[in-house]
Amino acid sequence: MIRRIIALLLLLAMIGGGAAAWISRDWWAEGPLDEQISVQIRKGDTLASAARALEKAGAIRSTTNFLRFARRFGPDEPIRAGEFEIPARASGSEILDILQHGQAIQHLVTIPEGMPSILVHERLMAEQGLTGSIPVPAEGSVLPDSYSFEAGEPRAAVLARMQAAMRTALDEAWAARKPTTVVTSKRDALILASIVEKETAKASERPMVAAVYSNRVRQGMKLQADPTVIYPITQGKPLGRRIRRSELNAVNGYNTYASAGLPDGPIANPSKAAIEAVLDPAKSPALYFVADGKGGHVFANTLAEHNANVQRFYAIRRSRGEM
């Protein structure tokens, strides 16, 4: 009888040891994954559906065992939606912790300074990690910057953050505006800033370009800004050719060669720096500027000075074989 009892105890110990080894292998020990992967957990996914995706990706050995051990040994907490990185050799226990408490992978979408809204729309629609559709946002409503998002996030949510950032930036800049600014409303600040943004790629020139256009507005002069001629034709996209005489003469609410004052609306999404330049322009009587052939511009107070600068620029272009 004693021998039978001893044999039974040994058998139970062996069974228990085997079960412990089995649990350790599939829950606490290194997993089967050879290299790091990312898994997408969508809103509404259950742990069971996530486990099936993990098994298909080779991160766990068995959906059934993973779910059994998660219920037995894991915390009773929901999994998060998002895209998560699963390290190589992650155990079942570690994977569950990632799904419940891990930080979802953050992606970035960048809106360059001066990008028109039609291209903002195209960029957001091209981001495959985002979901849903959006209309073309109002011109000037998006603050150029880099924005993070999680895979599966709605495009409308990302766009809303971009537009909220613009409202905040505009409010802050407007509160700090100087008496020397020519604009009398936030909308006019956006309009003039969008022209400044499109006229120079050099950040250091923004206050001077803003001064030129501010001086022209005060004196009732036409702004004569080429980007305002192009905007009604392409909605801000590159024209790809020279402006035609008929386009310079067109009256459409945007063409600042045909009409004095500001155009009807912004022609791009200006940066905060461009807005600040319009609200605090350089102290200068300049009324003209032309390219200097080195990536910047040269400014002039009188038409005679400007014409001389134009001739020098033409000479530079001729020397390069561009004319």
Protein Blocks (a to p, Z undefined) as FASTA:
>chain_A
ZZmmmmmmmmmmmmmmmmmmmmmmmmmmccfbfbdcdddddehiafklmmmmmmmnopaf
blklmmmmmmmmmccddddeddddddehiafklmmmmmmmpccddddddddehiafklmm
mmmmmmmkbgcjdddddehiaccddddddehiafklmmmmmmmmmmmmmmmmmmmpcfkb
mbfbfklmmmmmmmmmmmpcbfklmmmmmmmmmmmmmnopafkiaklmmmmmnnopafhi
acdfklmmpcghjammlpgcjdfbdcbdcdfklmmmmmoccddfbfbdcdehlopacddf
bfklmmmmmmmmmmmmmmnopZZ
